């Protein structure tokens, strides 16, 4: 197979056509929210889990459900609550008194797309069970380990304004999410369209499958072949290192950053940039791909100091300053 940049570019241009079908089909249900839909597609193509943060009523759950139906994938929604048990998520062993044996009852985690709704409401035991599934694409029930279906994607939502009855997500788990999305309010025009389309009692429009999971897996193989120039790779490493050693990059941010991004961020930023290039029909990554996807990859991987929090500085503010300072190749 010809793996030259031009050949890959031609194959990507043809293969990425399904992204337009997906956007069109999801657009029958979701008004606006192009940023949200595109980032969900990036996570799907880059094999990375996505954390969605936004106030209630912004169609986060609807967007995930619509995407799952549009790609004809198995879908399960798990409403996380303080009394949720690991067995409610991964499954358990059922004792059979007739033969004295145990049978495995699989939980909702055995789906290709899993929506973890209000993920920060579940206790540590449930988070630990979810962590194994996210990282290893497998779960352990009793003495047996079970592989999860492919493609497997966890899309989690959390409410940033309500903290009563919630548990802070462990940093190790937050780092497993490739992207953290900030979902915002629609524009005035989009909200009017939402009113015209959705203010009915008959429910949501029906979503037709337009892509198969097999096409997604084939697209992932093509994403791996997308070309990343050495200068782009150095640019990505410089961005991540600027979160750890800002003074070495000429940035006066050290008093504001307690911990910078891990090497996982470097890998995630590279893969997400390749997926973004794929969605734009290109077989190569540009600096704009990195700048477009960078905030979503880095915002949850930078831990601020108390000084930064006292000054009202956010991780997005720091990321913006880093991207404005690091020279673009």
C-alpha positions in Angstrom: 0.0 0.0 0.0 1.3 3.4 -0.9 1.9 5.3 2.3 3.2 8.6 0.8 1.6 11.8 2.1 -0.3 12.4 -1.2 -1.6 8.9 -1.3 -2.8 9.1 2.4 -4.3 12.5 1.6 -6.4 11.0 -1.2 -7.6 8.1 0.9 -8.5 10.4 3.8 -10.4 12.7 1.5 -12.5 9.8 0.3 -12.9 8.1 3.7 -13.8 11.2 5.7 -17.0 11.7 3.7 -18.9 9.8 6.4 -18.3 12.7 8.8 -20.5 14.9 6.6 -23.3 12.3 6.7 -22.9 12.1 10.5 -23.1 15.9 11.0 -26.1 16.1 8.7 -28.0 13.3 10.5 -27.2 14.5 14.0 -28.2 18.0 12.8 -31.7 16.6 12.4 -31.9 16.4 16.2 -29.2 18.7 17.6 -29.5 22.4 16.6 -26.1 24.1 16.5 -23.5 22.6 18.9 -21.1 22.0 15.9 -18.2 22.2 18.3 -19.7 19.4 20.5 -20.4 17.1 17.6 -17.0 17.6 16.0 -15.2 16.9 19.3 -17.2 13.7 19.9 -16.2 12.6 16.4 -12.5 13.4 17.3 -12.8 11.2 20.4 -14.4 8.4 18.4 -11.7 8.5 15.7 -8.8 8.9 18.1 -10.0 6.2 20.5 -10.2 8.6 23.3 -12.9 9.1 26.0 -14.6 12.5 26.3 -15.7 14.4 29.4 -18.5 17.0 28.8 -19.1 19.8 31.3 -22.0 22.2 31.1 -25.1 23.3 32.8 -28.2 21.2 32.5 -30.3 21.5 29.4 -27.6 21.9 26.8 -28.3 18.7 24.9 -25.2 16.9 26.2 -27.0 13.6 26.8 -29.1 14.0 23.6 -26.0 14.6 21.5 -24.3 11.4 22.8 -27.4 9.3 22.3 -27.9 10.7 18.8 -24.3 10.0 17.8 -24.6 6.4 19.0 -27.7 5.8 17.0 -26.2 7.5 13.9 -23.2 5.1 13.9 -25.4 2.0 14.6 -23.5 1.3 17.8 -24.8 -0.4 21.0 -25.5 2.3 23.5 -26.1 2.3 27.3 -26.8 5.2 29.6 -25.8 4.9 33.2 -27.2 7.5 35.6 -24.4 7.8 38.3 -25.8 8.2 41.8 -24.2 8.1 45.3 -25.6 4.6 46.0 -24.3 3.1 42.7 -22.3 0.0 43.1 -19.5 -1.4 40.9 -21.7 -4.4 40.1 -24.4 -2.1 38.8 -21.9 -0.9 36.2 -19.7 -3.9 35.2 -22.0 -6.8 36.2 -21.8 -9.6 38.8 -21.8 -13.3 39.4 -25.2 -14.9 39.9 -25.3 -18.1 42.0 -27.3 -21.0 40.5 -28.6 -23.2 43.4 -29.4 -26.1 40.9 -25.8 -26.9 40.0 -24.0 -24.8 42.7 -22.2 -22.8 40.0 -22.0 -19.2 39.1 -23.1 -17.4 35.8 -21.9 -14.0 34.7 -24.4 -11.2 34.3 -22.8 -8.5 32.3 -23.5 -4.9 33.2 -24.2 -1.8 31.0 -20.5 -1.2 30.5 -20.6 -3.9 27.8 -21.7 -1.5 25.1 -19.8 0.3 22.4 -20.8 3.8 23.6 -21.4 4.3 27.3 -22.9 7.5 28.6 -21.8 8.1 32.2 -24.4 10.7 33.2 -23.3 13.0 36.1 -20.2 11.0 36.6 -19.1 13.0 39.6 -22.0 11.7 41.7 -20.6 8.1 42.0 -18.3 7.1 44.9 -14.7 6.0 44.5 -15.4 2.2 44.1 -17.5 2.9 41.0 -14.9 5.2 39.6 -12.2 2.6 40.1 -14.3 0.0 38.2 -14.8 2.5 35.4 -11.1 3.4 35.3 -10.1 -0.2 34.4 -12.7 -0.2 31.6 -11.5 3.1 30.2 -7.8 2.3 30.3 -7.7 -1.4 29.6 -10.9 -1.9 27.5 -11.7 -4.8 29.8 -13.4 -5.5 33.1 -12.9 -8.1 35.8 -15.9 -9.9 37.2 -15.0 -12.4 39.9 -11.9 -14.3 38.7 -12.5 -13.7 35.0 -11.5 -10.8 32.8 -13.9 -9.8 30.0 -12.9 -7.8 26.9 -15.2 -4.9 26.0 -16.6 -4.4 22.4 -14.8 -2.3 19.9 -15.1 0.6 19.3 -15.5 1.3 23.0 -16.0 4.9 24.1 -17.0 6.4 27.5 -18.7 9.8 27.2 -19.2 11.3 30.6 -21.2 14.4 31.7 -20.9 16.5 34.8 -22.6 19.6 36.1 -20.2 22.4 37.1 -22.7 24.4 39.2 -24.0 21.8 41.6 -21.6 20.4 44.1 -23.9 19.0 46.8 -23.8 15.2 46.8 -20.9 15.0 44.3 -17.4 13.4 44.6 -14.4 15.1 43.0 -13.1 12.9 40.2 -9.7 11.4 40.9 -6.9 13.1 38.9 -5.8 9.7 37.5 -9.3 9.2 36.1 -9.6 12.7 34.7 -6.3 12.2 32.9 -7.8 9.2 31.2 -10.2 11.4 29.3 -8.6 12.5 26.0 -10.8 15.6 25.8 -12.7 17.8 28.3 -15.4 19.9 26.5 -17.0 23.1 27.8 -20.5 23.0 26.4 -22.0 26.6 26.3 -25.4 28.1 25.6 -26.7 28.2 22.0 -27.0 31.5 20.2 -30.3 33.4 20.1 -30.9 32.2 16.5 -30.1 28.6 17.4 -32.4 28.7 20.5 -35.3 30.0 18.3 -34.7 27.0 16.0 -34.7 24.7 19.0 -38.1 26.2 20.0 -39.6 25.6 16.6 -38.3 22.1 16.3 -38.5 20.6 19.8 -41.5 22.3 21.5 -43.7 19.3 20.8 -45.0 16.4 22.9 -44.3 13.6 20.4 -40.6 13.3 21.4 -37.3 13.6 19.5 -36.9 13.0 15.7 -35.9 9.5 14.7 -32.2 9.1 13.9 -31.1 6.9 11.0 -27.9 4.9 11.1 -25.5 6.4 8.5 -22.2 4.8 9.5 -21.3 1.4 10.9 -18.8 0.6 13.7 -16.7 -1.2 11.1 -16.3 2.0 9.2 -15.2 3.8 12.4 -12.5 1.1 13.0 -11.3 1.4 9.4 -11.1 5.2 9.8 -9.0 4.8 12.9 -6.5 2.7 10.9 -6.3 5.6 8.4 -6.0 8.2 11.2 -2.8 6.3 12.3 -1.3 6.9 8.9 -1.8 10.6 8.8 1.5 12.4 8.5 2.9 14.5 11.4 6.0 16.5 10.5 8.9 16.6 12.9 8.4 20.4 13.4 4.8 19.7 14.4 5.9 17.0 16.9 8.4 19.4 18.4 5.7 22.1 18.6 3.4 19.7 20.5 6.2 18.7 22.9 7.0 22.4 23.5 3.4 23.1 24.4 3.2 20.3 26.9 6.5 21.2 28.4 5.4 24.8 28.8 2.8 23.6 31.3 5.5 21.9 33.4 8.4 24.3 33.0 6.9 27.6 31.9 10.0 29.7 32.8 12.1 27.6 30.3 9.7 28.8 27.6 9.8 32.4 28.6 6.5 32.3 30.5 5.9 33.7 33.9 3.3 31.1 34.9 5.2 29.0 37.5 3.4 30.5 40.5 0.1 29.6 38.9 0.7 26.0 37.9 1.0 23.3 40.6 1.3 20.4 38.2 1.6 20.4 34.4 0.3 18.0 31.8 1.6 14.4 31.7 3.2 12.6 28.7 -0.3 11.2 28.1 -1.2 14.7 27.1 1.5 14.7 24.4 0.1 11.5 23.0 -3.5 12.6 23.2 -2.7 16.0 21.6 -1.0 14.2 18.7 -3.8 11.7 18.1 -6.5 14.3 18.5 -4.8 16.6 16.0 -4.6 13.7 13.5 -8.3 13.0 14.0 -9.1 16.7 13.5 -7.0 16.6 10.2 -9.0 13.5 9.1 -12.3 15.3 9.8 -11.1 18.2 7.6 -10.2 15.7 4.8 -6.4 16.1 5.1 -3.7 13.4 5.3 -1.4 15.6 7.2 -1.5 17.7 10.5 -1.1 21.4 10.4 -0.3 23.8 13.4 -3.9 24.9 13.2 -5.1 21.4 14.0 -3.0 21.5 17.2 -4.2 24.9 18.2 -7.8 24.0 17.5 -7.9 20.8 19.6 -5.2 21.9 22.2 -7.4 23.5 24.8 -9.7 20.5 25.0 -6.8 18.2 25.5 -5.0 20.3 28.1 -7.6 22.1 30.2 -8.2 19.2 32.6 -4.5 18.2 32.8 -3.2 21.4 34.4 -3.7 21.7 38.2 -3.7 25.3 39.4 -2.2 26.6 42.6 -4.2 28.3 45.3 -2.7 31.6 44.1 -4.2 31.1 40.6 -7.6 30.2 42.1 -7.5 33.2 44.4 -6.8 35.5 41.4 -9.6 33.9 39.4 -7.2 32.5 36.7 -8.5 29.5 34.8 -6.7 26.8 33.0 -8.1 28.1 29.7 -6.4 31.5 30.5 -3.1 29.8 30.9 -3.5 27.6 27.8 -4.3 30.7 25.8 -1.2 32.4 27.0 1.0 29.3 26.2 -0.4 29.0 22.7 0.2 32.8 22.1 3.8 32.5 23.3 5.2 29.2 21.8 6.4 29.9 18.3 4.3 28.2 15.6 6.4 26.2 13.1 
